[in-house]
């Protein structure tokens, strides 16, 4: 019996020693907390998804959201397809519209929770409802302005020839402002021509081809290629030769911002990581857009330098919004003036990307 007890004691001691060594090894390597969100390295191999990574300081706040988008925007689609939304426990559905302005309008009927677009429709939305601007897209550059081309019928050789002509303007967009500024700079008034409201570039393309309109502003390599192929029209100028620069911003309902500030922060982090992925992997990005929305690969690659986002909010972002608001109030587009600062909801952005918020510093 004594021999059996002694052997039993030895076995117990060995088991305890092994368990102690295992626990020490786990403590040395570090055990990830269950609530830690992993961080992706956008510069790694193209096959890497957002789930392969080290820990991110942002905490999870699971949300389910519908996001307004257009076919040619790569950022949201990459965020969804490559798993950046999944990484932050965001169940996202992309709802596609002809223009960003239509997407912003979808907020009014609660068809979507988050939208993005140029200053004009963003300001129109925040002037009417309980929405907040959560970030800027960083697309108000000269290079981005140069992508907006003005196509006109061959009888129009200079701006002054637009007098008495029919000009395409996409409903709910900044284009009326662009027309006003362009015509004014060339000695014409808006009343000297007729602006025809349309729902999208495809509609403008058909109308110009049929002779129902005389001029149209166009953006996007694929769409520009379509207009360039039409006989009897030509490119007259581009927006970089005007004084107009359009900002871009992301807008969300105040209900979402207030209920899920961490979720909105995670959403912005996912977009930023998607933007970095696009920069590092343009070919894969183009392949994804072709596979999912049939966007020609060469068109995507041409547009990426100006289509990709730089999430943040600078003084220039505020100044762009402020200047556009003054025009909209003066022209009666915004019926009731408002305090623009009260429509900025940047706390989630400061939480996600603090170095990118330089407004007010």
C-alpha positions as CSV (number, residue, x, y, z in Angstrom):
1,X,0.0,0.0,0.0
2,X,2.8,2.4,0.9
3,X,4.4,1.7,-2.5
4,X,1.1,2.4,-4.3
5,X,0.5,5.7,-2.4
6,X,4.0,6.8,-3.1
7,X,3.6,6.2,-6.9
8,X,0.2,8.0,-6.8
9,X,1.9,11.0,-5.1
10,X,4.6,11.1,-7.8
11,X,2.0,11.0,-10.6
12,X,0.0,13.8,-9.0
13,X,3.2,15.9,-8.7
14,X,4.1,15.3,-12.4
15,X,0.6,16.3,-13.5
16,X,0.6,19.5,-11.5
17,X,4.1,20.4,-12.9
18,X,2.9,19.9,-16.5
19,X,-0.2,22.1,-15.9
20,X,1.9,24.8,-14.3
21,X,4.3,24.9,-17.3
22,X,1.4,25.0,-19.8
23,X,-0.3,27.9,-18.0
24,X,3.0,29.8,-17.8
25,X,3.5,29.3,-21.6
26,X,0.0,30.7,-22.3
27,X,0.6,33.7,-20.1
28,X,3.9,34.4,-21.9
29,X,2.4,34.3,-25.4
30,X,-0.6,36.3,-24.3
31,X,-4.3,35.3,-24.6
32,X,-6.4,37.7,-26.6
33,X,-9.5,38.9,-24.8
34,X,-12.8,37.7,-26.3
35,X,-13.9,41.2,-27.0
36,X,-10.9,42.4,-28.9
37,X,-11.3,43.3,-32.6
38,X,-8.5,42.2,-34.8
39,X,-6.7,44.6,-37.2
40,X,-5.9,44.0,-40.8
41,X,-2.6,44.9,-42.5
42,X,-3.8,46.4,-45.8
43,X,-0.3,46.2,-47.3
44,X,-0.1,42.4,-47.0
45,X,-1.0,39.8,-49.6
46,X,-4.1,40.4,-51.7
47,X,-5.7,37.2,-50.5
48,X,-5.5,38.3,-46.8
49,X,-8.9,39.2,-45.4
50,X,-9.7,41.6,-42.6
51,X,-9.9,38.7,-40.1
52,X,-6.1,37.9,-40.3
53,X,-4.6,40.4,-38.0
54,X,-3.4,41.7,-34.7
55,X,-5.6,43.4,-32.1
56,X,-7.2,46.8,-32.7
57,X,-7.9,49.2,-29.8
58,X,-11.5,49.7,-30.9
59,X,-14.1,47.8,-29.0
60,X,-17.0,45.9,-30.8
61,X,-20.4,47.5,-31.0
62,X,-22.4,45.2,-33.4
63,X,-24.7,47.1,-35.7
64,X,-26.8,46.2,-38.7
65,X,-27.0,49.0,-41.3
66,X,-28.0,49.8,-44.8
67,X,-25.6,52.0,-46.7
68,X,-26.4,54.1,-49.8
69,X,-23.9,53.6,-52.6
70,X,-23.3,53.8,-56.4
71,X,-21.8,51.2,-58.7
72,X,-18.5,53.0,-59.4
73,X,-17.5,53.7,-55.8
74,X,-14.9,51.2,-54.7
75,X,-14.6,51.9,-51.0
76,X,-17.8,50.5,-49.5
77,X,-17.8,47.5,-51.8
78,X,-14.2,46.6,-50.8
79,X,-15.1,47.1,-47.1
80,X,-17.9,44.6,-47.5
81,X,-16.3,42.1,-49.9
82,X,-12.9,41.9,-48.2
83,X,-14.4,41.5,-44.7
84,X,-13.6,44.8,-43.1
85,X,-17.2,45.3,-42.0
86,X,-17.4,41.8,-40.7
87,X,-14.2,42.4,-38.8
88,X,-15.9,45.1,-36.7
89,X,-19.2,43.1,-36.3
90,X,-21.0,45.3,-38.8
91,X,-23.7,43.6,-40.8
92,X,-23.8,45.9,-43.8
93,X,-26.1,45.9,-46.8
94,X,-25.2,48.1,-49.8
95,X,-28.2,49.8,-51.5
96,X,-27.3,51.0,-55.0
97,X,-28.6,54.3,-56.5
98,X,-27.9,56.2,-59.7
99,X,-26.3,59.1,-57.9
100,X,-25.0,59.8,-54.4
101,X,-27.7,62.5,-54.1
102,X,-30.4,59.8,-54.6
103,X,-28.8,57.8,-51.9
104,X,-28.8,60.7,-49.5
105,X,-32.5,61.3,-50.2
106,X,-33.2,57.6,-49.3
107,X,-32.4,58.6,-45.7
108,X,-35.6,60.6,-45.5
109,X,-37.8,57.5,-46.0
110,X,-35.5,55.4,-43.8
111,X,-34.5,53.2,-46.7
112,X,-30.9,53.5,-45.6
113,X,-29.0,54.5,-42.4
114,X,-25.8,56.0,-43.8
115,X,-25.1,57.8,-47.1
116,X,-22.3,59.8,-48.7
117,X,-22.1,62.5,-51.4
118,X,-21.0,66.0,-52.3
119,X,-21.6,69.1,-50.2
120,X,-24.8,70.1,-52.0
121,X,-27.0,67.1,-51.1
122,X,-25.4,66.6,-47.7
123,X,-26.3,70.2,-46.8
124,X,-29.8,69.8,-48.2
125,X,-30.3,66.7,-45.9
126,X,-28.9,68.2,-42.7
127,X,-31.0,71.3,-43.2
128,X,-34.2,69.3,-43.3
129,X,-33.8,66.4,-40.8
130,X,-32.0,64.9,-37.8
131,X,-28.8,63.9,-39.5
132,X,-25.2,64.5,-38.7
133,X,-22.0,64.7,-40.8
134,X,-19.7,62.0,-39.3
135,X,-16.6,62.4,-41.7
136,X,-15.4,63.9,-44.9
137,X,-14.2,61.7,-47.8
138,X,-11.2,63.9,-48.7
139,X,-12.1,64.1,-52.4
140,X,-12.2,67.9,-52.8
141,X,-9.0,68.2,-54.9
142,X,-8.0,69.8,-58.2
143,X,-7.3,66.3,-59.6
144,X,-10.9,65.2,-58.6
145,X,-12.3,68.3,-60.2
146,X,-10.5,67.6,-63.5
147,X,-12.5,64.4,-63.8
148,X,-15.7,66.3,-64.3
149,X,-15.9,66.9,-68.1
150,X,-18.3,69.1,-69.9
151,X,-19.6,67.5,-73.1
152,X,-21.4,69.7,-75.6
153,X,-22.8,69.5,-79.1
154,X,-20.4,70.4,-81.9
155,X,-22.1,73.7,-82.6
156,X,-20.9,74.9,-79.2
157,X,-17.3,76.0,-79.3
158,X,-17.1,78.3,-76.3
159,X,-19.0,79.0,-73.2
160,X,-20.9,82.0,-74.7
161,X,-22.5,79.6,-77.2
162,X,-24.5,78.0,-74.4
163,X,-26.8,81.0,-74.4
164,X,-30.3,79.7,-75.2
165,X,-29.3,76.1,-75.0
166,X,-30.7,73.2,-72.9
167,X,-28.3,72.1,-70.1
168,X,-28.5,68.8,-68.2
169,X,-28.5,69.0,-64.5
170,X,-28.9,65.9,-62.2
171,X,-31.7,66.4,-59.7
172,X,-30.6,67.0,-56.1
173,X,-26.9,67.5,-57.0
174,X,-24.4,70.4,-57.0
175,X,-24.7,70.8,-60.8
176,X,-27.0,73.8,-60.7
177,X,-24.3,75.5,-58.6
178,X,-21.6,74.5,-61.1
179,X,-23.6,75.7,-64.0
180,X,-24.3,79.1,-62.3
181,X,-20.6,79.6,-61.5
182,X,-19.4,78.5,-64.9
183,X,-21.9,80.6,-66.8
184,X,-21.3,83.7,-64.6
185,X,-17.5,83.4,-65.1
186,X,-18.2,83.5,-68.8
187,X,-20.5,86.5,-68.8
188,X,-23.8,84.6,-68.8
189,X,-26.6,84.2,-66.3
190,X,-28.4,81.0,-65.4
191,X,-31.6,82.5,-67.0
192,X,-29.8,82.7,-70.3
193,X,-30.2,79.0,-70.7
194,X,-32.6,76.2,-69.7
195,X,-31.6,73.6,-67.2
196,X,-33.2,70.2,-67.7
197,X,-33.4,68.0,-64.6
198,X,-32.5,64.4,-65.1
199,X,-32.1,61.3,-62.9
200,X,-28.6,60.1,-63.8
201,X,-25.8,60.2,-66.4
202,X,-27.3,57.4,-68.4
203,X,-30.4,59.6,-68.9
204,X,-28.3,62.5,-69.8
205,X,-26.3,60.3,-72.3
206,X,-29.5,59.3,-74.1
207,X,-30.9,62.8,-74.2
208,X,-27.6,64.3,-75.6
209,X,-27.4,61.5,-78.2
210,X,-31.0,62.3,-79.3
211,X,-30.5,66.0,-79.3
212,X,-32.9,66.7,-76.5
213,X,-30.2,68.5,-74.5
214,X,-27.1,70.4,-75.7
215,X,-24.6,70.0,-72.8
216,X,-23.9,67.8,-69.8
217,X,-21.3,67.5,-67.1
218,X,-20.0,63.9,-66.8
219,X,-17.7,62.1,-64.4
220,X,-16.2,58.6,-64.3
221,X,-14.0,56.9,-66.9
222,X,-16.6,54.5,-68.1
223,X,-19.3,57.1,-68.5
224,X,-16.8,59.6,-70.1
225,X,-15.8,56.9,-72.7
226,X,-19.5,56.5,-73.6
227,X,-20.0,60.3,-74.2
228,X,-16.7,60.5,-76.1
229,X,-18.0,57.9,-78.6
230,X,-21.1,59.8,-79.5
231,X,-20.8,61.5,-82.9
232,X,-21.5,65.2,-83.0
233,X,-20.4,66.1,-79.4
234,X,-17.1,66.9,-77.9
235,X,-15.4,67.9,-74.6
236,X,-15.5,71.7,-74.0
237,X,-13.8,72.0,-70.6
238,X,-13.5,70.4,-67.2
239,X,-14.3,71.5,-63.7
240,X,-10.7,72.1,-62.6
241,X,-10.8,75.2,-64.9
242,X,-13.7,76.7,-62.8
243,X,-13.7,78.0,-59.2
244,X,-15.9,75.1,-58.1
245,X,-14.5,72.3,-55.9
246,X,-16.9,69.8,-54.4
247,X,-16.2,68.3,-51.1
248,X,-17.5,64.9,-50.0
249,X,-18.9,63.8,-46.7
250,X,-20.6,60.9,-44.9
251,X,-23.9,61.4,-43.2
252,X,-25.9,59.3,-40.8
253,X,-29.1,59.5,-38.8
254,X,-28.8,61.1,-35.4
255,X,-30.5,58.0,-34.0
256,X,-27.7,55.8,-35.2
257,X,-25.0,58.2,-34.1
258,X,-26.4,58.5,-30.6
259,X,-27.3,54.9,-30.1
260,X,-24.0,53.5,-31.5
261,X,-21.2,56.0,-31.3
262,X,-18.7,53.1,-31.1
263,X,-20.4,51.3,-34.0
264,X,-20.0,54.4,-36.1
265,X,-16.4,54.7,-35.1
266,X,-15.9,51.1,-36.2
267,X,-17.6,51.8,-39.5
268,X,-15.2,54.7,-40.2
269,X,-12.2,52.5,-39.3
270,X,-13.5,49.8,-41.7
271,X,-13.7,52.4,-44.5
272,X,-10.2,53.7,-43.8
273,X,-8.8,50.2,-43.9
274,X,-10.7,49.5,-47.1
275,X,-9.2,52.7,-48.6
276,X,-5.7,51.5,-47.6
277,X,-6.4,48.1,-49.2
278,X,-7.5,49.8,-52.4
279,X,-4.2,51.8,-52.5
280,X,-2.1,48.7,-51.9
281,X,-4.1,46.4,-54.3
282,X,-5.6,48.4,-57.2
283,X,-5.6,45.3,-59.6
284,X,-7.6,43.2,-57.1
285,X,-9.9,46.1,-56.5
286,X,-10.6,46.4,-60.2
287,X,-11.2,42.7,-60.4
288,X,-13.8,42.8,-57.6
289,X,-15.7,45.7,-59.2
290,X,-15.8,44.0,-62.5
291,X,-17.0,40.7,-61.0
292,X,-19.7,42.4,-58.8
293,X,-21.0,45.3,-60.8
294,X,-19.4,44.8,-64.3
295,X,-17.4,48.0,-64.0
296,X,-14.7,47.8,-66.7
297,X,-11.3,47.1,-65.1
298,X,-9.4,49.7,-67.0
299,X,-12.0,52.4,-66.0
300,X,-11.7,51.4,-62.3
301,X,-7.9,51.7,-62.5
302,X,-8.1,55.1,-64.1
303,X,-10.6,56.4,-61.5
304,X,-8.9,55.0,-58.4
305,X,-6.5,58.0,-57.8
306,X,-9.5,60.3,-57.4
307,X,-12.2,57.9,-56.3
308,X,-10.5,56.5,-53.3
309,X,-11.2,58.1,-49.9
310,X,-9.1,59.7,-47.2
311,X,-11.4,59.6,-44.2
312,X,-11.0,62.6,-41.9
313,X,-12.2,66.1,-41.4
314,X,-10.1,69.2,-42.0
315,X,-10.7,72.9,-41.9
316,X,-10.9,72.8,-45.7
317,X,-13.8,70.3,-45.3
318,X,-15.7,72.8,-43.2
319,X,-14.8,75.7,-45.4
320,X,-16.1,73.8,-48.5
321,X,-19.4,73.0,-46.8
322,X,-19.7,76.6,-45.4
323,X,-19.2,78.2,-48.9
324,X,-21.7,75.8,-50.5
325,X,-24.2,76.5,-47.7
326,X,-24.0,80.3,-48.3
327,X,-24.9,79.8,-52.0
328,X,-27.8,77.5,-51.2
329,X,-29.3,79.8,-48.6
330,X,-28.8,82.9,-50.9
331,X,-30.4,81.0,-53.8
332,X,-33.4,79.8,-51.7
333,X,-32.5,76.1,-52.0
334,X,-32.1,76.0,-48.2
335,X,-35.2,77.7,-46.9
336,X,-34.1,78.0,-43.3
337,X,-30.6,78.8,-42.4
338,X,-28.9,76.8,-39.7
339,X,-25.7,76.6,-37.7
340,X,-23.4,74.3,-39.7
341,X,-21.3,73.4,-36.6
342,X,-24.3,71.9,-34.9
343,X,-24.6,69.4,-37.8
344,X,-21.0,68.1,-37.2
345,X,-20.9,64.8,-35.3
346,X,-17.2,64.1,-35.2
347,X,-16.8,62.2,-31.9
348,X,-16.9,58.8,-33.5
349,X,-14.3,60.0,-36.0
350,X,-12.1,61.3,-33.2
351,X,-12.3,57.9,-31.5
352,X,-11.5,56.0,-34.7
353,X,-8.9,58.2,-36.4
354,X,-8.0,61.1,-34.0
355,X,-5.1,62.3,-36.1
356,X,-7.4,62.9,-39.1
357,X,-9.6,65.5,-37.3
358,X,-7.7,68.7,-37.8
359,X,-10.8,71.0,-38.0
360,X,-10.8,73.6,-35.2
361,X,-7.1,73.1,-34.3
